[in-house]
Amino acid sequence: MTSEWLCLGRIGEATQASPRGGDLPPIDGLIDADGRVPYEAGLELQYELHRQVVAGEHGPSLIMLEHPSVYTAGRQAKEEDRPYDGTPVVAIDRGGQLTWHGPGQLVVYLSGALRPKPDVRQFVSDLETAIIDALAEFGIQAVTVEGRPGVWLPGDERGPDRKIAALGLAIRQGATLHGIAVNCTNDPRPFAQIVPCGLRDASVTSMALEGIAGVEPVDLAPVLGRKLDEVVSTWFVAAPNKEKAA
């Protein structure tokens, strides 16, 4: 089974994979003038899709987009890690701690019903492998680090371990919410205003900072989408009531 790619805004236009009419719930203000998805609108979209997935009315989807600049805090976020300048933070129900989303970063939300009794650790490991395989196609040799979720560049003469992709998932009623963020060309300065993901002994990097210039989210999206599809097809189940809902 293959997931449906719901590519929004600039990414949808560039990849020619924009959602077709009827594929998305009607969410006001879903795409802004810059072709990005305001975080709150994207959250509303996820929750509505989650409702449809739980009702068996919508199959698995990869929702690929960029957000305007925003800080979000997962369930493990600590008050002392928040922006030093008092910038507002959106509290959400995913795992993980504090992070930033914004232009130049590819965000992929996974929406779908998981097969019964999933091994969540293996599921997360498979997602990390898909990201590593996608980055390898651009010449970046990323790895996982024991005890640290996400995808990394190992420490070297430049400094300690550097995180290039974050994972933050939630599973509610057997269906997924939230997902993955991969740093492509985004400005690193917003991360300097927080303790990202609670990391006090590591740093954050991007494809651009690792010497792979000019790879925008629209370039990474189709490659990562294909790699994730290999994972999605084995972990998610079809929507039994989709034809009836249509």
Biotite code that builds the C-alpha atoms (Angstrom):
import biotite.structure as struc

atoms = struc.array([
    struc.Atom([0.000, 0.000, 0.000], chain_id="A", res_id=1, res_name="MET", atom_name="CA", element="C"),
    struc.Atom([1.277, 3.466, -0.899], chain_id="A", res_id=2, res_name="THR", atom_name="CA", element="C"),
    struc.Atom([0.588, 6.643, 1.018], chain_id="A", res_id=3, res_name="SER", atom_name="CA", element="C"),
    struc.Atom([-0.958, 9.718, -0.540], chain_id="A", res_id=4, res_name="GLU", atom_name="CA", element="C"),
    struc.Atom([1.370, 12.679, -0.901], chain_id="A", res_id=5, res_name="TRP", atom_name="CA", element="C"),
    struc.Atom([-0.333, 15.884, 0.186], chain_id="A", res_id=6, res_name="LEU", atom_name="CA", element="C"),
    struc.Atom([2.235, 18.533, -0.787], chain_id="A", res_id=7, res_name="CYS", atom_name="CA", element="C"),
    struc.Atom([1.111, 21.993, 0.270], chain_id="A", res_id=8, res_name="LEU", atom_name="CA", element="C"),
    struc.Atom([1.903, 25.480, -0.994], chain_id="A", res_id=9, res_name="GLY", atom_name="CA", element="C"),
    struc.Atom([5.310, 26.069, -2.564], chain_id="A", res_id=10, res_name="ARG", atom_name="CA", element="C"),
    struc.Atom([6.279, 22.407, -2.258], chain_id="A", res_id=11, res_name="ILE", atom_name="CA", element="C"),
    struc.Atom([3.117, 21.235, -3.982], chain_id="A", res_id=12, res_name="GLY", atom_name="CA", element="C"),
    struc.Atom([3.558, 23.679, -6.827], chain_id="A", res_id=13, res_name="GLU", atom_name="CA", element="C"),
    struc.Atom([7.214, 22.813, -7.367], chain_id="A", res_id=14, res_name="ALA", atom_name="CA", element="C"),
    struc.Atom([6.798, 19.032, -7.144], chain_id="A", res_id=15, res_name="THR", atom_name="CA", element="C"),
    struc.Atom([3.522, 18.951, -9.119], chain_id="A", res_id=16, res_name="GLN", atom_name="CA", element="C"),
    struc.Atom([2.095, 16.939, -6.237], chain_id="A", res_id=17, res_name="ALA", atom_name="CA", element="C"),
    struc.Atom([-0.438, 19.434, -4.916], chain_id="A", res_id=18, res_name="SER", atom_name="CA", element="C"),
    struc.Atom([-3.467, 17.811, -3.278], chain_id="A", res_id=19, res_name="PRO", atom_name="CA", element="C"),
    struc.Atom([-6.411, 17.312, -5.567], chain_id="A", res_id=20, res_name="ARG", atom_name="CA", element="C"),
    struc.Atom([-9.817, 18.752, -4.786], chain_id="A", res_id=21, res_name="GLY", atom_name="CA", element="C"),
    struc.Atom([-11.487, 16.892, -1.972], chain_id="A", res_id=22, res_name="GLY", atom_name="CA", element="C"),
    struc.Atom([-8.263, 15.375, -0.592], chain_id="A", res_id=23, res_name="ASP", atom_name="CA", element="C"),
    struc.Atom([-7.982, 17.936, 2.195], chain_id="A", res_id=24, res_name="LEU", atom_name="CA", element="C"),
    struc.Atom([-10.480, 19.189, 4.754], chain_id="A", res_id=25, res_name="PRO", atom_name="CA", element="C"),
    struc.Atom([-11.416, 22.862, 4.227], chain_id="A", res_id=26, res_name="PRO", atom_name="CA", element="C"),
    struc.Atom([-9.118, 24.774, 6.606], chain_id="A", res_id=27, res_name="ILE", atom_name="CA", element="C"),
    struc.Atom([-9.243, 28.590, 6.569], chain_id="A", res_id=28, res_name="ASP", atom_name="CA", element="C"),
    struc.Atom([-5.901, 30.264, 5.908], chain_id="A", res_id=29, res_name="GLY", atom_name="CA", element="C"),
    struc.Atom([-4.112, 26.994, 5.196], chain_id="A", res_id=30, res_name="LEU", atom_name="CA", element="C"),
    struc.Atom([-1.602, 28.561, 2.773], chain_id="A", res_id=31, res_name="ILE", atom_name="CA", element="C"),
    struc.Atom([-0.163, 32.045, 3.307], chain_id="A", res_id=32, res_name="ASP", atom_name="CA", element="C"),
    struc.Atom([0.951, 34.527, 0.651], chain_id="A", res_id=33, res_name="ALA", atom_name="CA", element="C"),
    struc.Atom([4.465, 33.050, 0.663], chain_id="A", res_id=34, res_name="ASP", atom_name="CA", element="C"),
    struc.Atom([3.216, 29.537, -0.040], chain_id="A", res_id=35, res_name="GLY", atom_name="CA", element="C"),
    struc.Atom([3.803, 28.332, 3.515], chain_id="A", res_id=36, res_name="ARG", atom_name="CA", element="C"),
    struc.Atom([1.418, 26.773, 6.048], chain_id="A", res_id=37, res_name="VAL", atom_name="CA", element="C"),
    struc.Atom([0.877, 28.784, 9.264], chain_id="A", res_id=38, res_name="PRO", atom_name="CA", element="C"),
    struc.Atom([1.533, 26.420, 12.144], chain_id="A", res_id=39, res_name="TYR", atom_name="CA", element="C"),
    struc.Atom([-1.895, 26.690, 13.753], chain_id="A", res_id=40, res_name="GLU", atom_name="CA", element="C"),
    struc.Atom([-3.642, 26.027, 10.415], chain_id="A", res_id=41, res_name="ALA", atom_name="CA", element="C"),
    struc.Atom([-1.419, 23.006, 9.853], chain_id="A", res_id=42, res_name="GLY", atom_name="CA", element="C"),
    struc.Atom([-2.280, 21.741, 13.328], chain_id="A", res_id=43, res_name="LEU", atom_name="CA", element="C"),
    struc.Atom([-5.998, 22.122, 12.595], chain_id="A", res_id=44, res_name="GLU", atom_name="CA", element="C"),
    struc.Atom([-5.507, 20.180, 9.355], chain_id="A", res_id=45, res_name="LEU", atom_name="CA", element="C"),
    struc.Atom([-3.735, 17.382, 11.190], chain_id="A", res_id=46, res_name="GLN", atom_name="CA", element="C"),
    struc.Atom([-6.464, 17.069, 13.803], chain_id="A", res_id=47, res_name="TYR", atom_name="CA", element="C"),
    struc.Atom([-9.208, 16.951, 11.183], chain_id="A", res_id=48, res_name="GLU", atom_name="CA", element="C"),
    struc.Atom([-7.328, 14.343, 9.156], chain_id="A", res_id=49, res_name="LEU", atom_name="CA", element="C"),
    struc.Atom([-6.772, 12.391, 12.373], chain_id="A", res_id=50, res_name="HIS", atom_name="CA", element="C"),
    struc.Atom([-10.525, 12.387, 13.002], chain_id="A", res_id=51, res_name="ARG", atom_name="CA", element="C"),
    struc.Atom([-11.125, 11.069, 9.486], chain_id="A", res_id=52, res_name="GLN", atom_name="CA", element="C"),
    struc.Atom([-8.396, 8.447, 9.842], chain_id="A", res_id=53, res_name="VAL", atom_name="CA", element="C"),
    struc.Atom([-9.826, 7.161, 13.145], chain_id="A", res_id=54, res_name="VAL", atom_name="CA", element="C"),
    struc.Atom([-13.274, 6.993, 11.512], chain_id="A", res_id=55, res_name="ALA", atom_name="CA", element="C"),
    struc.Atom([-11.774, 4.932, 8.693], chain_id="A", res_id=56, res_name="GLY", atom_name="CA", element="C"),
    struc.Atom([-12.539, 7.632, 6.131], chain_id="A", res_id=57, res_name="GLU", atom_name="CA", element="C"),
    struc.Atom([-8.993, 8.621, 5.097], chain_id="A", res_id=58, res_name="HIS", atom_name="CA", element="C"),
    struc.Atom([-5.956, 6.549, 4.256], chain_id="A", res_id=59, res_name="GLY", atom_name="CA", element="C"),
    struc.Atom([-2.313, 7.203, 5.169], chain_id="A", res_id=60, res_name="PRO", atom_name="CA", element="C"),
    struc.Atom([-0.843, 10.516, 4.021], chain_id="A", res_id=61, res_name="SER", atom_name="CA", element="C"),
    struc.Atom([2.522, 12.255, 3.925], chain_id="A", res_id=62, res_name="LEU", atom_name="CA", element="C"),
    struc.Atom([1.811, 15.971, 4.319], chain_id="A", res_id=63, res_name="ILE", atom_name="CA", element="C"),
    struc.Atom([4.844, 17.895, 3.074], chain_id="A", res_id=64, res_name="MET", atom_name="CA", element="C"),
    struc.Atom([5.175, 21.642, 3.698], chain_id="A", res_id=65, res_name="LEU", atom_name="CA", element="C"),
    struc.Atom([7.111, 24.598, 5.051], chain_id="A", res_id=66, res_name="GLU", atom_name="CA", element="C"),
    struc.Atom([5.993, 26.687, 8.028], chain_id="A", res_id=67, res_name="HIS", atom_name="CA", element="C"),
    struc.Atom([6.558, 30.364, 8.725], chain_id="A", res_id=68, res_name="PRO", atom_name="CA", element="C"),
    struc.Atom([8.891, 30.859, 11.674], chain_id="A", res_id=69, res_name="SER", atom_name="CA", element="C"),
    struc.Atom([7.503, 29.336, 14.895], chain_id="A", res_id=70, res_name="VAL", atom_name="CA", element="C"),
    struc.Atom([8.692, 27.706, 18.113], chain_id="A", res_id=71, res_name="TYR", atom_name="CA", element="C"),
    struc.Atom([6.859, 24.610, 19.365], chain_id="A", res_id=72, res_name="THR", atom_name="CA", element="C"),
    struc.Atom([7.083, 22.708, 22.621], chain_id="A", res_id=73, res_name="ALA", atom_name="CA", element="C"),
    struc.Atom([6.410, 18.977, 22.962], chain_id="A", res_id=74, res_name="GLY", atom_name="CA", element="C"),
    struc.Atom([5.316, 17.182, 26.093], chain_id="A", res_id=75, res_name="ARG", atom_name="CA", element="C"),
    struc.Atom([8.836, 16.981, 27.560], chain_id="A", res_id=76, res_name="GLN", atom_name="CA", element="C"),
    struc.Atom([9.700, 20.653, 26.996], chain_id="A", res_id=77, res_name="ALA", atom_name="CA", element="C"),
    struc.Atom([11.300, 22.487, 29.917], chain_id="A", res_id=78, res_name="LYS", atom_name="CA", element="C"),
    struc.Atom([10.593, 26.065, 30.855], chain_id="A", res_id=79, res_name="GLU", atom_name="CA", element="C"),
    struc.Atom([14.296, 26.961, 30.997], chain_id="A", res_id=80, res_name="GLU", atom_name="CA", element="C"),
    struc.Atom([14.788, 25.875, 27.362], chain_id="A", res_id=81, res_name="ASP", atom_name="CA", element="C"),
    struc.Atom([12.327, 28.440, 25.960], chain_id="A", res_id=82, res_name="ARG", atom_name="CA", element="C"),
    struc.Atom([13.371, 31.457, 23.839], chain_id="A", res_id=83, res_name="PRO", atom_name="CA", element="C"),
    struc.Atom([15.601, 33.810, 25.767], chain_id="A", res_id=84, res_name="TYR", atom_name="CA", element="C"),
    struc.Atom([13.814, 36.862, 24.346], chain_id="A", res_id=85, res_name="ASP", atom_name="CA", element="C"),
    struc.Atom([10.332, 35.737, 25.403], chain_id="A", res_id=86, res_name="GLY", atom_name="CA", element="C"),
    struc.Atom([9.098, 34.830, 21.906], chain_id="A", res_id=87, res_name="THR", atom_name="CA", element="C"),
    struc.Atom([5.777, 32.920, 22.168], chain_id="A", res_id=88, res_name="PRO", atom_name="CA", element="C"),
    struc.Atom([5.861, 29.124, 21.926], chain_id="A", res_id=89, res_name="VAL", atom_name="CA", element="C"),
    struc.Atom([3.056, 26.843, 20.692], chain_id="A", res_id=90, res_name="VAL", atom_name="CA", element="C"),
    struc.Atom([2.489, 23.933, 23.098], chain_id="A", res_id=91, res_name="ALA", atom_name="CA", element="C"),
    struc.Atom([1.503, 20.723, 21.304], chain_id="A", res_id=92, res_name="ILE", atom_name="CA", element="C"),
    struc.Atom([0.862, 17.061, 22.092], chain_id="A", res_id=93, res_name="ASP", atom_name="CA", element="C"),
    struc.Atom([3.811, 15.470, 20.265], chain_id="A", res_id=94, res_name="ARG", atom_name="CA", element="C"),
    struc.Atom([6.734, 13.777, 21.928], chain_id="A", res_id=95, res_name="GLY", atom_name="CA", element="C"),
    struc.Atom([10.013, 15.601, 22.336], chain_id="A", res_id=96, res_name="GLY", atom_name="CA", element="C"),
    struc.Atom([10.953, 18.998, 23.678], chain_id="A", res_id=97, res_name="GLN", atom_name="CA", element="C"),
    struc.Atom([11.402, 22.477, 22.231], chain_id="A", res_id=98, res_name="LEU", atom_name="CA", element="C"),
    struc.Atom([12.184, 23.144, 18.580], chain_id="A", res_id=99, res_name="THR", atom_name="CA", element="C"),
    struc.Atom([11.835, 25.665, 15.773], chain_id="A", res_id=100, res_name="TRP", atom_name="CA", element="C"),
    struc.Atom([10.155, 25.400, 12.362], chain_id="A", res_id=101, res_name="HIS", atom_name="CA", element="C"),
    struc.Atom([10.445, 27.885, 9.547], chain_id="A", res_id=102, res_name="GLY", atom_name="CA", element="C"),
    struc.Atom([11.437, 28.748, 5.979], chain_id="A", res_id=103, res_name="PRO", atom_name="CA", element="C"),
    struc.Atom([14.081, 26.497, 4.482], chain_id="A", res_id=104, res_name="GLY", atom_name="CA", element="C"),
    struc.Atom([13.085, 23.517, 6.604], chain_id="A", res_id=105, res_name="GLN", atom_name="CA", element="C"),
    struc.Atom([11.111, 20.574, 5.167], chain_id="A", res_id=106, res_name="LEU", atom_name="CA", element="C"),
    struc.Atom([8.341, 19.388, 7.480], chain_id="A", res_id=107, res_name="VAL", atom_name="CA", element="C"),
    struc.Atom([6.594, 16.073, 6.828], chain_id="A", res_id=108, res_name="VAL", atom_name="CA", element="C"),
    struc.Atom([3.554, 15.111, 8.879], chain_id="A", res_id=109, res_name="TYR", atom_name="CA", element="C"),
    struc.Atom([2.509, 11.474, 8.944], chain_id="A", res_id=110, res_name="LEU", atom_name="CA", element="C"),
    struc.Atom([-1.217, 10.868, 9.125], chain_id="A", res_id=111, res_name="SER", atom_name="CA", element="C"),
    struc.Atom([-2.601, 7.351, 9.160], chain_id="A", res_id=112, res_name="GLY", atom_name="CA", element="C"),
    struc.Atom([-3.853, 4.349, 11.132], chain_id="A", res_id=113, res_name="ALA", atom_name="CA", element="C"),
    struc.Atom([-1.046, 2.088, 12.300], chain_id="A", res_id=114, res_name="LEU", atom_name="CA", element="C"),
    struc.Atom([-1.268, -1.665, 12.017], chain_id="A", res_id=115, res_name="ARG", atom_name="CA", element="C"),
    struc.Atom([-2.278, -3.392, 15.295], chain_id="A", res_id=116, res_name="PRO", atom_name="CA", element="C"),
    struc.Atom([0.229, -3.466, 18.166], chain_id="A", res_id=117, res_name="LYS", atom_name="CA", element="C"),
    struc.Atom([3.048, -1.619, 16.401], chain_id="A", res_id=118, res_name="PRO", atom_name="CA", element="C"),
    struc.Atom([6.605, -1.692, 17.684], chain_id="A", res_id=119, res_name="ASP", atom_name="CA", element="C"),
    struc.Atom([6.895, 2.076, 18.091], chain_id="A", res_id=120, res_name="VAL", atom_name="CA", element="C"),
    struc.Atom([10.660, 2.043, 18.596], chain_id="A", res_id=121, res_name="ARG", atom_name="CA", element="C"),
    struc.Atom([11.151, 0.135, 15.348], chain_id="A", res_id=122, res_name="GLN", atom_name="CA", element="C"),
    struc.Atom([8.726, 2.488, 13.599], chain_id="A", res_id=123, res_name="PHE", atom_name="CA", element="C"),
    struc.Atom([10.801, 5.495, 14.681], chain_id="A", res_id=124, res_name="VAL", atom_name="CA", element="C"),
    struc.Atom([14.006, 3.694, 13.701], chain_id="A", res_id=125, res_name="SER", atom_name="CA", element="C"),
    struc.Atom([12.608, 3.029, 10.215], chain_id="A", res_id=126, res_name="ASP", atom_name="CA", element="C"),
    struc.Atom([11.690, 6.709, 9.824], chain_id="A", res_id=127, res_name="LEU", atom_name="CA", element="C"),
    struc.Atom([15.225, 7.710, 10.810], chain_id="A", res_id=128, res_name="GLU", atom_name="CA", element="C"),
    struc.Atom([16.608, 5.259, 8.246], chain_id="A", res_id=129, res_name="THR", atom_name="CA", element="C"),
    struc.Atom([14.422, 6.794, 5.526], chain_id="A", res_id=130, res_name="ALA", atom_name="CA", element="C"),
    struc.Atom([15.803, 10.256, 6.328], chain_id="A", res_id=131, res_name="ILE", atom_name="CA", element="C"),
    struc.Atom([19.381, 8.963, 6.324], chain_id="A", res_id=132, res_name="ILE", atom_name="CA", element="C"),
    struc.Atom([18.850, 7.293, 2.946], chain_id="A", res_id=133, res_name="ASP", atom_name="CA", element="C"),
    struc.Atom([17.351, 10.491, 1.482], chain_id="A", res_id=134, res_name="ALA", atom_name="CA", element="C"),
    struc.Atom([20.219, 12.657, 2.733], chain_id="A", res_id=135, res_name="LEU", atom_name="CA", element="C"),
    struc.Atom([22.722, 10.169, 1.315], chain_id="A", res_id=136, res_name="ALA", atom_name="CA", element="C"),
    struc.Atom([21.398, 10.904, -2.176], chain_id="A", res_id=137, res_name="GLU", atom_name="CA", element="C"),
    struc.Atom([22.650, 14.479, -1.682], chain_id="A", res_id=138, res_name="PHE", atom_name="CA", element="C"),
    struc.Atom([26.038, 13.403, -0.376], chain_id="A", res_id=139, res_name="GLY", atom_name="CA", element="C"),
    struc.Atom([25.375, 13.732, 3.360], chain_id="A", res_id=140, res_name="ILE", atom_name="CA", element="C"),
    struc.Atom([26.403, 10.727, 5.459], chain_id="A", res_id=141, res_name="GLN", atom_name="CA", element="C"),
    struc.Atom([24.094, 11.053, 8.451], chain_id="A", res_id=142, res_name="ALA", atom_name="CA", element="C"),
    struc.Atom([23.707, 8.606, 11.317], chain_id="A", res_id=143, res_name="VAL", atom_name="CA", element="C"),
    struc.Atom([21.642, 7.849, 14.379], chain_id="A", res_id=144, res_name="THR", atom_name="CA", element="C"),
    struc.Atom([23.116, 8.363, 17.847], chain_id="A", res_id=145, res_name="VAL", atom_name="CA", element="C"),
    struc.Atom([22.309, 6.009, 20.704], chain_id="A", res_id=146, res_name="GLU", atom_name="CA", element="C"),
    struc.Atom([20.006, 7.677, 23.209], chain_id="A", res_id=147, res_name="GLY", atom_name="CA", element="C"),
    struc.Atom([19.328, 10.693, 20.961], chain_id="A", res_id=148, res_name="ARG", atom_name="CA", element="C"),
    struc.Atom([16.243, 10.691, 18.719], chain_id="A", res_id=149, res_name="PRO", atom_name="CA", element="C"),
    struc.Atom([16.533, 12.155, 15.247], chain_id="A", res_id=150, res_name="GLY", atom_name="CA", element="C"),
    struc.Atom([19.236, 12.110, 12.590], chain_id="A", res_id=151, res_name="VAL", atom_name="CA", element="C"),
    struc.Atom([22.744, 13.421, 13.152], chain_id="A", res_id=152, res_name="TRP", atom_name="CA", element="C"),
    struc.Atom([26.142, 14.313, 11.780], chain_id="A", res_id=153, res_name="LEU", atom_name="CA", element="C"),
    struc.Atom([28.646, 12.731, 14.172], chain_id="A", res_id=154, res_name="PRO", atom_name="CA", element="C"),
    struc.Atom([31.033, 14.897, 16.155], chain_id="A", res_id=155, res_name="GLY", atom_name="CA", element="C"),
    struc.Atom([34.318, 15.725, 14.458], chain_id="A", res_id=156, res_name="ASP", atom_name="CA", element="C"),
    struc.Atom([36.944, 18.485, 14.309], chain_id="A", res_id=157, res_name="GLU", atom_name="CA", element="C"),
    struc.Atom([34.104, 20.990, 13.808], chain_id="A", res_id=158, res_name="ARG", atom_name="CA", element="C"),
    struc.Atom([32.576, 20.174, 17.185], chain_id="A", res_id=159, res_name="GLY", atom_name="CA", element="C"),
    struc.Atom([30.129, 17.802, 18.912], chain_id="A", res_id=160, res_name="PRO", atom_name="CA", element="C"),
    struc.Atom([27.269, 15.830, 17.342], chain_id="A", res_id=161, res_name="ASP", atom_name="CA", element="C"),
    struc.Atom([25.064, 17.999, 15.104], chain_id="A", res_id=162, res_name="ARG", atom_name="CA", element="C"),
    struc.Atom([21.353, 17.323, 14.609], chain_id="A", res_id=163, res_name="LYS", atom_name="CA", element="C"),
    struc.Atom([20.089, 17.722, 11.050], chain_id="A", res_id=164, res_name="ILE", atom_name="CA", element="C"),
    struc.Atom([16.604, 16.189, 11.373], chain_id="A", res_id=165, res_name="ALA", atom_name="CA", element="C"),
    struc.Atom([14.138, 15.987, 14.240], chain_id="A", res_id=166, res_name="ALA", atom_name="CA", element="C"),
    struc.Atom([11.312, 13.539, 14.890], chain_id="A", res_id=167, res_name="LEU", atom_name="CA", element="C"),
    struc.Atom([8.324, 14.309, 17.080], chain_id="A", res_id=168, res_name="GLY", atom_name="CA", element="C"),
    struc.Atom([5.349, 11.955, 16.899], chain_id="A", res_id=169, res_name="LEU", atom_name="CA", element="C"),
    struc.Atom([2.104, 11.332, 18.717], chain_id="A", res_id=170, res_name="ALA", atom_name="CA", element="C"),
    struc.Atom([-0.116, 8.249, 18.459], chain_id="A", res_id=171, res_name="ILE", atom_name="CA", element="C"),
    struc.Atom([-3.748, 8.741, 19.419], chain_id="A", res_id=172, res_name="ARG", atom_name="CA", element="C"),
    struc.Atom([-6.434, 6.080, 19.011], chain_id="A", res_id=173, res_name="GLN", atom_name="CA", element="C"),
    struc.Atom([-4.034, 4.040, 16.913], chain_id="A", res_id=174, res_name="GLY", atom_name="CA", element="C"),
    struc.Atom([-3.347, 6.879, 14.428], chain_id="A", res_id=175, res_name="ALA", atom_name="CA", element="C"),
    struc.Atom([-0.343, 9.160, 14.003], chain_id="A", res_id=176, res_name="THR", atom_name="CA", element="C"),
    struc.Atom([0.092, 12.908, 14.311], chain_id="A", res_id=177, res_name="LEU", atom_name="CA", element="C"),
    struc.Atom([3.092, 15.202, 13.745], chain_id="A", res_id=178, res_name="HIS", atom_name="CA", element="C"),
    struc.Atom([6.263, 13.828, 12.184], chain_id="A", res_id=179, res_name="GLY", atom_name="CA", element="C"),
    struc.Atom([9.621, 14.960, 10.813], chain_id="A", res_id=180, res_name="ILE", atom_name="CA", element="C"),
    struc.Atom([11.571, 18.179, 10.207], chain_id="A", res_id=181, res_name="ALA", atom_name="CA", element="C"),
    struc.Atom([14.746, 18.240, 8.093], chain_id="A", res_id=182, res_name="VAL", atom_name="CA", element="C"),
    struc.Atom([16.972, 21.319, 8.002], chain_id="A", res_id=183, res_name="ASN", atom_name="CA", element="C"),
    struc.Atom([17.792, 22.285, 4.410], chain_id="A", res_id=184, res_name="CYS", atom_name="CA", element="C"),
    struc.Atom([18.633, 25.969, 3.896], chain_id="A", res_id=185, res_name="THR", atom_name="CA", element="C"),
    struc.Atom([17.023, 27.444, 7.013], chain_id="A", res_id=186, res_name="ASN", atom_name="CA", element="C"),
    struc.Atom([18.674, 30.213, 9.026], chain_id="A", res_id=187, res_name="ASP", atom_name="CA", element="C"),
    struc.Atom([20.351, 28.592, 12.083], chain_id="A", res_id=188, res_name="PRO", atom_name="CA", element="C"),
    struc.Atom([19.962, 31.677, 14.277], chain_id="A", res_id=189, res_name="ARG", atom_name="CA", element="C"),
    struc.Atom([16.486, 30.855, 15.683], chain_id="A", res_id=190, res_name="PRO", atom_name="CA", element="C"),
    struc.Atom([17.950, 27.703, 17.260], chain_id="A", res_id=191, res_name="PHE", atom_name="CA", element="C"),
    struc.Atom([20.469, 29.878, 19.112], chain_id="A", res_id=192, res_name="ALA", atom_name="CA", element="C"),
    struc.Atom([17.586, 31.510, 21.027], chain_id="A", res_id=193, res_name="GLN", atom_name="CA", element="C"),
    struc.Atom([16.534, 28.213, 22.656], chain_id="A", res_id=194, res_name="ILE", atom_name="CA", element="C"),
    struc.Atom([17.932, 24.923, 23.898], chain_id="A", res_id=195, res_name="VAL", atom_name="CA", element="C"),
    struc.Atom([16.708, 22.867, 20.920], chain_id="A", res_id=196, res_name="PRO", atom_name="CA", element="C"),
    struc.Atom([15.396, 19.424, 21.827], chain_id="A", res_id=197, res_name="CYS", atom_name="CA", element="C"),
    struc.Atom([16.995, 19.844, 25.254], chain_id="A", res_id=198, res_name="GLY", atom_name="CA", element="C"),
    struc.Atom([20.473, 19.521, 23.712], chain_id="A", res_id=199, res_name="LEU", atom_name="CA", element="C"),
    struc.Atom([23.069, 21.211, 25.893], chain_id="A", res_id=200, res_name="ARG", atom_name="CA", element="C"),
    struc.Atom([26.023, 19.131, 24.659], chain_id="A", res_id=201, res_name="ASP", atom_name="CA", element="C"),
    struc.Atom([25.264, 19.109, 20.920], chain_id="A", res_id=202, res_name="ALA", atom_name="CA", element="C"),
    struc.Atom([24.282, 21.517, 18.154], chain_id="A", res_id=203, res_name="SER", atom_name="CA", element="C"),
    struc.Atom([21.922, 21.870, 15.203], chain_id="A", res_id=204, res_name="VAL", atom_name="CA", element="C"),
    struc.Atom([23.010, 21.868, 11.576], chain_id="A", res_id=205, res_name="THR", atom_name="CA", element="C"),
    struc.Atom([21.490, 21.910, 8.080], chain_id="A", res_id=206, res_name="SER", atom_name="CA", element="C"),
    struc.Atom([22.258, 20.639, 4.609], chain_id="A", res_id=207, res_name="MET", atom_name="CA", element="C"),
    struc.Atom([23.586, 24.091, 3.712], chain_id="A", res_id=208, res_name="ALA", atom_name="CA", element="C"),
    struc.Atom([25.844, 24.262, 6.777], chain_id="A", res_id=209, res_name="LEU", atom_name="CA", element="C"),
    struc.Atom([27.223, 20.842, 5.841], chain_id="A", res_id=210, res_name="GLU", atom_name="CA", element="C"),
    struc.Atom([28.317, 22.173, 2.464], chain_id="A", res_id=211, res_name="GLY", atom_name="CA", element="C"),
    struc.Atom([25.342, 21.043, 0.349], chain_id="A", res_id=212, res_name="ILE", atom_name="CA", element="C"),
    struc.Atom([24.252, 24.437, -0.930], chain_id="A", res_id=213, res_name="ALA", atom_name="CA", element="C"),
    struc.Atom([21.008, 25.247, -2.687], chain_id="A", res_id=214, res_name="GLY", atom_name="CA", element="C"),
    struc.Atom([18.979, 22.154, -1.743], chain_id="A", res_id=215, res_name="VAL", atom_name="CA", element="C"),
    struc.Atom([15.632, 23.649, -0.803], chain_id="A", res_id=216, res_name="GLU", atom_name="CA", element="C"),
    struc.Atom([12.726, 21.775, 0.819], chain_id="A", res_id=217, res_name="PRO", atom_name="CA", element="C"),
    struc.Atom([11.112, 21.500, -2.632], chain_id="A", res_id=218, res_name="VAL", atom_name="CA", element="C"),
    struc.Atom([14.197, 19.572, -3.802], chain_id="A", res_id=219, res_name="ASP", atom_name="CA", element="C"),
    struc.Atom([14.347, 17.230, -0.830], chain_id="A", res_id=220, res_name="LEU", atom_name="CA", element="C"),
    struc.Atom([10.581, 16.566, -0.693], chain_id="A", res_id=221, res_name="ALA", atom_name="CA", element="C"),
    struc.Atom([10.250, 14.052, -3.569], chain_id="A", res_id=222, res_name="PRO", atom_name="CA", element="C"),
    struc.Atom([13.357, 12.131, -2.494], chain_id="A", res_id=223, res_name="VAL", atom_name="CA", element="C"),
    struc.Atom([12.338, 11.907, 1.155], chain_id="A", res_id=224, res_name="LEU", atom_name="CA", element="C"),
    struc.Atom([8.752, 11.162, 0.100], chain_id="A", res_id=225, res_name="GLY", atom_name="CA", element="C"),
    struc.Atom([9.873, 8.106, -1.853], chain_id="A", res_id=226, res_name="ARG", atom_name="CA", element="C"),
    struc.Atom([12.031, 6.848, 1.000], chain_id="A", res_id=227, res_name="LYS", atom_name="CA", element="C"),
    struc.Atom([9.255, 7.334, 3.536], chain_id="A", res_id=228, res_name="LEU", atom_name="CA", element="C"),
    struc.Atom([6.746, 5.617, 1.273], chain_id="A", res_id=229, res_name="ASP", atom_name="CA", element="C"),
    struc.Atom([8.767, 2.436, 1.648], chain_id="A", res_id=230, res_name="GLU", atom_name="CA", element="C"),
    struc.Atom([8.249, 2.707, 5.399], chain_id="A", res_id=231, res_name="VAL", atom_name="CA", element="C"),
    struc.Atom([4.641, 3.922, 5.278], chain_id="A", res_id=232, res_name="VAL", atom_name="CA", element="C"),
    struc.Atom([3.540, 1.038, 3.098], chain_id="A", res_id=233, res_name="SER", atom_name="CA", element="C"),
    struc.Atom([4.514, -1.471, 5.762], chain_id="A", res_id=234, res_name="THR", atom_name="CA", element="C"),
    struc.Atom([3.390, 0.318, 8.918], chain_id="A", res_id=235, res_name="TRP", atom_name="CA", element="C"),
    struc.Atom([-0.001, 1.781, 7.987], chain_id="A", res_id=236, res_name="PHE", atom_name="CA", element="C"),
    struc.Atom([-3.328, 0.232, 7.025], chain_id="A", res_id=237, res_name="VAL", atom_name="CA", element="C"),
    struc.Atom([-5.914, 1.286, 4.468], chain_id="A", res_id=238, res_name="ALA", atom_name="CA", element="C"),
    struc.Atom([-9.077, 3.243, 5.287], chain_id="A", res_id=239, res_name="ALA", atom_name="CA", element="C"),
    struc.Atom([-11.961, 0.712, 5.354], chain_id="A", res_id=240, res_name="PRO", atom_name="CA", element="C"),
    struc.Atom([-14.689, 3.369, 5.053], chain_id="A", res_id=241, res_name="ASN", atom_name="CA", element="C"),
    struc.Atom([-13.040, 5.714, 2.529], chain_id="A", res_id=242, res_name="LYS", atom_name="CA", element="C"),
    struc.Atom([-15.287, 4.877, -0.428], chain_id="A", res_id=243, res_name="GLU", atom_name="CA", element="C"),
    struc.Atom([-18.382, 5.138, 1.758], chain_id="A", res_id=244, res_name="LYS", atom_name="CA", element="C"),
    struc.Atom([-17.261, 8.565, 3.055], chain_id="A", res_id=245, res_name="ALA", atom_name="CA", element="C"),
    struc.Atom([-16.684, 9.798, -0.502], chain_id="A", res_id=246, res_name="ALA", atom_name="CA", element="C"),
])
